[in-house]
């Protein structure tokens, strides 16, 4: 297997920073959404799609819905893993469901964030199909046990139609 064919691992080490804390002294709810976005973008960068490449292609990921479930507290400077998995994907890649799992070093699940996403055409500002290369990168993610094939956002009449990519 060539280096280009190797699957980028969707696991990243994270820390709870000062700005992530709430009045109760644990990681605030919005910090989980921020960490989820960071993990997603770090995965894409590791897979060869840094922000510059998204901009060159004139397409970007857009969160349509987030669902957060909390299990254990995280305190200031705690280290934990963010694990990105594919929960669902449409055949054309226009709709994706990503699950971030946050896990302590001892393997205990801290929280999950499940995000329904699509792709925004940066010129027309409408939902679009991603380039095939991005869809292939998504398919390389580990799948959850409840993975499902999703309907397209574009062919369902909720997007711009044919992608320019």
C-alpha positions as CSV (number, residue, x, y, z in Angstrom):
1,X,0.0,0.0,0.0
2,X,1.5,3.4,-1.0
3,X,1.5,6.3,1.5
4,X,-1.2,8.0,-0.6
5,X,-3.5,4.9,-0.1
6,X,-3.0,4.8,3.7
7,X,-6.1,5.7,5.7
8,X,-5.6,8.9,7.8
9,X,-6.5,8.0,11.3
10,X,-9.4,10.0,12.8
11,X,-8.0,10.1,16.3
12,X,-6.5,13.3,17.8
13,X,-5.3,14.2,21.3
14,X,-7.1,17.2,22.8
15,X,-6.9,19.3,25.9
16,X,-9.5,21.2,27.9
17,X,-8.3,24.8,27.8
18,X,-9.2,27.8,29.9
19,X,-11.7,29.1,27.3
20,X,-13.5,25.7,27.3
21,X,-14.5,26.0,31.0
22,X,-17.9,27.0,32.4
23,X,-18.9,28.4,35.8
24,X,-19.2,24.8,37.2
25,X,-15.5,24.2,36.5
26,X,-16.0,21.6,33.8
27,X,-15.9,21.8,30.0
28,X,-18.9,23.8,28.7
29,X,-21.4,22.4,26.2
30,X,-20.3,24.7,23.3
31,X,-16.7,23.6,23.8
32,X,-17.7,20.1,22.6
33,X,-19.0,21.5,19.4
34,X,-15.8,23.5,18.9
35,X,-13.6,20.4,19.6
36,X,-15.7,18.4,17.2
37,X,-15.2,21.0,14.4
38,X,-11.4,21.0,15.2
39,X,-11.2,17.2,15.0
40,X,-13.1,17.2,11.7
41,X,-10.9,19.9,10.1
42,X,-7.7,18.2,11.5
43,X,-8.9,14.9,9.8
44,X,-9.4,16.7,6.5
45,X,-6.0,18.4,6.8
46,X,-4.3,15.0,7.6
47,X,-6.1,13.6,4.5
48,X,-4.7,16.3,2.3
49,X,-7.6,18.8,2.4
50,X,-6.4,21.8,4.4
51,X,-8.4,25.0,4.4
52,X,-6.4,26.2,1.4
53,X,-7.6,23.2,-0.7
54,X,-11.2,23.7,0.3
55,X,-10.9,27.4,-0.7
56,X,-9.3,26.4,-4.0
57,X,-12.2,24.1,-4.7
58,X,-14.7,26.8,-3.6
59,X,-16.5,24.3,-1.3
60,X,-16.7,24.0,2.5
61,X,-18.3,21.7,5.1
62,X,-21.4,23.1,6.8
63,X,-23.0,21.7,9.9
64,X,-26.7,21.4,9.6
65,X,-27.5,19.8,13.0
66,X,-25.5,18.8,16.1
67,X,-26.6,16.4,18.8
68,X,-24.5,16.3,22.0
69,X,-24.6,13.6,24.7
70,X,-22.6,14.0,27.9
71,X,-21.4,11.1,30.1
72,X,-18.4,12.3,32.2
73,X,-16.9,15.6,33.2
74,X,-13.8,17.1,31.7
75,X,-11.8,19.6,33.8
76,X,-9.2,22.3,33.0
77,X,-6.1,20.9,31.2
78,X,-7.5,17.3,31.1
79,X,-6.2,15.5,28.1
80,X,-8.5,13.3,26.1
81,X,-9.0,11.8,22.6
82,X,-11.3,13.1,19.9
83,X,-12.3,10.2,17.6
84,X,-14.0,10.9,14.3
85,X,-16.2,8.2,12.8
86,X,-18.6,8.0,9.8
87,X,-22.2,7.5,11.0
88,X,-23.8,8.0,7.6
89,X,-23.1,9.1,4.0
90,X,-25.1,9.6,0.9
91,X,-24.0,8.0,-2.4
92,X,-23.0,11.3,-3.8
93,X,-21.4,12.5,-0.6
94,X,-23.7,15.5,-0.3
95,X,-25.0,14.5,3.1
96,X,-22.9,13.1,5.9
97,X,-23.4,12.2,9.5
98,X,-20.2,12.3,11.5
99,X,-19.8,11.1,15.1
100,X,-17.1,12.5,17.4
101,X,-16.4,10.5,20.5
102,X,-14.5,12.1,23.3
103,X,-12.7,9.5,25.4
104,X,-10.5,9.7,28.5
105,X,-7.1,8.0,28.5
106,X,-8.6,5.1,30.6
107,X,-11.1,4.4,27.7
108,X,-14.1,5.9,29.4
109,X,-16.5,7.8,27.1
110,X,-16.8,11.4,28.0
111,X,-19.3,12.7,25.4
112,X,-20.5,12.2,21.8
113,X,-21.3,14.8,19.2
114,X,-23.2,13.6,16.1
115,X,-23.2,16.2,13.3
116,X,-25.3,16.2,10.2
117,X,-23.4,18.0,7.5
118,X,-23.4,19.0,3.9
119,X,-21.2,20.9,1.5
120,X,-21.6,24.6,0.8
121,X,-20.6,25.9,-2.7
122,X,-18.8,29.0,-1.7
123,X,-19.8,30.9,-4.8
124,X,-23.5,30.1,-5.1
125,X,-23.9,29.7,-1.3
126,X,-26.0,26.6,-1.8
127,X,-25.6,23.0,-0.8
128,X,-23.7,21.0,-3.4
129,X,-22.0,17.6,-4.0
130,X,-18.4,17.5,-3.0
131,X,-15.6,16.5,-5.4
132,X,-15.1,12.7,-5.7
133,X,-11.7,13.1,-3.9
134,X,-13.5,14.4,-0.8
135,X,-16.1,11.7,-0.9
136,X,-13.3,9.1,-1.0
137,X,-11.6,10.6,2.0
138,X,-14.9,10.4,3.9
139,X,-15.4,6.8,3.0
140,X,-12.0,6.0,4.5
141,X,-13.2,7.0,8.0
142,X,-14.0,4.2,10.4
143,X,-17.8,3.5,10.4
144,X,-20.0,3.3,13.4
145,X,-21.8,0.1,14.1
146,X,-25.1,1.9,13.2
147,X,-23.8,3.4,9.9
148,X,-26.6,4.1,7.4
149,X,-26.7,5.2,3.7
150,X,-28.3,8.6,3.6
151,X,-30.4,10.3,1.0
152,X,-28.7,13.0,-1.1
153,X,-29.2,16.6,0.0
154,X,-28.9,17.7,-3.6
155,X,-31.2,15.3,-5.4
156,X,-33.8,15.7,-2.6
157,X,-34.3,19.2,-3.9
158,X,-32.4,20.9,-1.1
159,X,-29.3,21.8,-3.1
160,X,-28.0,23.5,-6.1
161,X,-28.1,20.5,-8.4
162,X,-24.9,19.4,-10.2
163,X,-21.7,20.3,-8.5
164,X,-19.1,22.2,-10.5
165,X,-16.3,20.1,-8.9
